[in-house]
Amino acid sequence: MAKLDMDGPFDLSSKVIDTEVSANLIGNYALGYMSKNGKFVVKVIGRADADLRSELKAAQKKYNGGLLSRMFGGHALDKFKFSFANTVDAAYQVECRAFEAFGGTEKLQNDEDPVPPAA
């Protein structure tokens, strides 16, 4: 079974993001929800090449689920996990491994495969 080596899960709110994630750091994140048996269900994998805090807030807005999603059987993505990385390349490698481990675009809500960092 796939496993994330990240801190969390935490509530996906701006206040919690500000408390838990330092600004201006490179890193990775996973968005998801808690299953009925208390397991973190991963639905989005991502990375930040410059500011993980800002990237998480942008992802929160993009993937919050909304009322329509929940009405039609979807889950609100209300939890996140994260980890910091020393380099952009290291963050990209973590993103690629997690993306594949959790099923890629077939199982995740990501729109596309991970994009290599700008040279």
Beta strands, then each sheet from edge to edge (+ up, - down):
strand 1: 7-11
strand 2: 27-34
strand 3: 40-48
strand 4: 79-84
sheet 1: 1+ 4- 2+ 3-
end
